Amino acid sequence: MEPFISPGANTLASSAISCPEASGQCLVDINWAGYSVCGLSPSVCSSCLTPPFSPCTISQGDVTNVEGSWIVPTITNAHGQSCSDDQNTWYDASDWVGIDGLVTPSVEQTGTSADCFYGQAQYYAWYEFYPQPSFTINIPVNPGDRITASVSCLDTSGTIVCTLTLTDNTNKQSFTTSTSVPDSSCASTGAYCLASAEWIEEDAWYDGFLALTPITPTVFTNNVATIGGQTHQLSGWGPQLWGLTTATFQYPTVPSDQTQSTVKSAESPLFLGDAFSVKFYSSGP
């Protein structure tokens, strides 16, 4: 799963798109939709995420925990184990929580995917310490399952230890894994900076961005993050909260004039303080 791509940093001209009720900040991305909390100072976050995208220096952050829940969406054009495959390709829709990726090149994340793989419907769980490869979790996943996931990273005695946990509350199965890196990794490579928390639906990268799977809306709930020792639900993060909408563009990367074309998926306004949904609009090109 790729980190956040340079944003459009403005709302799309569509009545279907809404920015966060908490702050009104909305980013347009190639493959992320949902919400992120930038764990750095608002001025640093703004310089990294809004035009003219001036160079920003990322220092070690203090995001230590992110957690959330969602219902595994249903592939809308699936019939049993088969799914419509108009593009003769691999469709993907991945829901996850994670730390980093908004303003850094690494992401510590775990989640579930609903794929239409050349006509075959597939649901599965996974984890990833990007840029290392992702790994499938040996837990059966079905549409309608309720998932709870968390990522915790602690800096102890010169070492950052990150622990990922994913639980399928429907079938009562859980998975946990950890990794550790020197706390100098942020300064030396830009990785494991603990600079942001995410709740995202995306179409993953595999030799190019995959087509987004047509799915039912995904509702994320119980979304909280701990940053600098303070724990808040999404609405409590004010100017640090950013909404993300996925859209295709007229060029392979986001052009400097932020030209936009098709909306692929979009986040709803927050409700009940911490909940939101992501709605599918288009599979993209």
Secondary structure, 3 states (H helix, E strand, C coil): CCCCCCCCCCCCCCCCCCCCCCCCCEEEECCEEEEEEECCCHHHHHHHHCCCCCCCCCCCCCEEEEEEEEECCCECCEECCEECCCCCCEEEEEEEEEECCCCCCCEEEEEEEEEEECCEEEEEEEEEEECCCEEEECCCCCCCCEEEEEEEEEEECCEEEEEEEEEECCCCEEEEEEEEEECCHHHHHCCCCCCEEEEEEECCECCCECEECCECCEEEEEEEEEECCEEEEHHHHHHHEEEEEEECCCCCCCCCCCCCCCEEEEECCCECCCEEEEEECCCCC
